Amino acid sequence: MRFNRRTFGLAVALATGTITIPAFAQEKTYNVALFSDFSGPFANIMRPVHAGREAVFAWWNAEVGKDLGVQIGTRTYDTRYDAAQAASLWPGILSELNPLIIGSTGSTDIAALSQRLPEDKVVMMAVGGATHAGWVDDSWVFFPRATYAHEYGGFLNWFYETQGRSEPIRVGLVGSQQALLTVDLHDGIQAFISENPDKAAMVDVIWDAPQPTDLTAPMRRMVNAGAEVIFVNSNTATVVATKRALQALGANIPIVTSSHNSLPTAGQTLGGLDQVEGDFEVYGMAVATEDATGPAREFYDLLASEYGLEAPWGVLTLQGIAQAILSVRSIEAAINAYGPDDLTGEKVREVLITETAVGNMGVIPDFSFTADATFPTEGATVNIGTVRDGRYTTAASDVPLANVKRW
């Protein structure tokens, strides 16, 4: 999806959480359905994610769509991160909105609708890393990032090299079997370990409730098993419970999180960034440190100053921006390929798998999709954030993704 950056300038009003009605009646309008979780397990992180993506649509309508004769309307639906709720709402959404794209909240939406999308001919754009459920041939679900196993595996390779290791890293994992992301990471990392037994070994797994309270007892077992890093890929509550259990045991073992359960969010809940000193986060997206410069920060500042974005500069806001920028760029590419009239989800999908995704404002790298891997492969990397001396900072940039076979 090739693009030339346009001049910025026109401010538009942003109406978050409702349908956005473009003010260009003479232009063609296409719709995007934005799934959200304002009342489920990820409600505490949803608002900055949602604000980030709505601001991107407002920017695109004003600065890109107006020149193409197209506007994008959005409507938000609270699926509560519940597959049954998403499945229940979808027939009405399809009939009423007829969207080109669904902006997903995560794996539950994918589980609910992925089998329907080829028939309905609607593209689903995920909000985070890819999952095994989405790694199927000819999928209609697209991800702005590779699988969590590719990302966490990239961390293991980096950690192994920077630590000058000669023995496998002893890995622990904490999560809930009701959290599809954690189960997916567990299975994917096991696939990575089976191919790289010299790099890592899984020594213990703690399965608990989706919102755990006290993990001290099972954490004692994990500590005694000799875990050297602990992967947590579910929600912030699990990160907090893991950290508190380690503190209660006096164990200094780094936790590794992703973007949706990031260090700043967990640190805020725990009482400050110093509480996550020495921990890590890994994802294929810009790291929103306070001193960050470059295209991603510049784009955020533009959205905040001219397009109504009120969410803070942070990884959660960037996660929403990443989903939305890939969505608008795919519609833009379809317009360039087929013209502004009679766009369909099928045309959007075609450009996604045949053209290179560029012009992503530094939030995510430029990369390519294929029909058998609808997540970034060529060109994708990960960044690693950490807290060092009480400051949220970047530990490493552009770390190669791990090679992981489909599991």
Secondary structure, DSSP 8 states (H G I E B T S, - for coil): ---------------TTS----S-TTSEEEEEEEEE-SSSTTHHHHHHHHHHHHHHHHHHIIIIIHHHTEEEEEEEEE-TT-HHHHHHHHHHHHHHH--SEEE--SHHHHHHHTTTHHHHT-EEE-SS-B-GGG-STT-SEE-SS-BHHHHHHHHHHHHHHHTT-SS-EEEEEEE-TT-HHHHHHHHHHHHHHHH-TTTEEEEEEEE--SS-S--HHHHHHHHHTT-SEEEE-S-HHHHHHHHHHHHHHT----EEE-STT-HHHHHHHHTSGGGGTT-EEEESS----TT--SHHHHHHHHHHHHS---S-SSHHHHHHHHHHHHHHHHHHHHHHHH-SSS--HHHHHHHHHHSEE---TTTS--EE-BTTB-S--TT-EEEEEEEETTEEEEEEEEEE-------
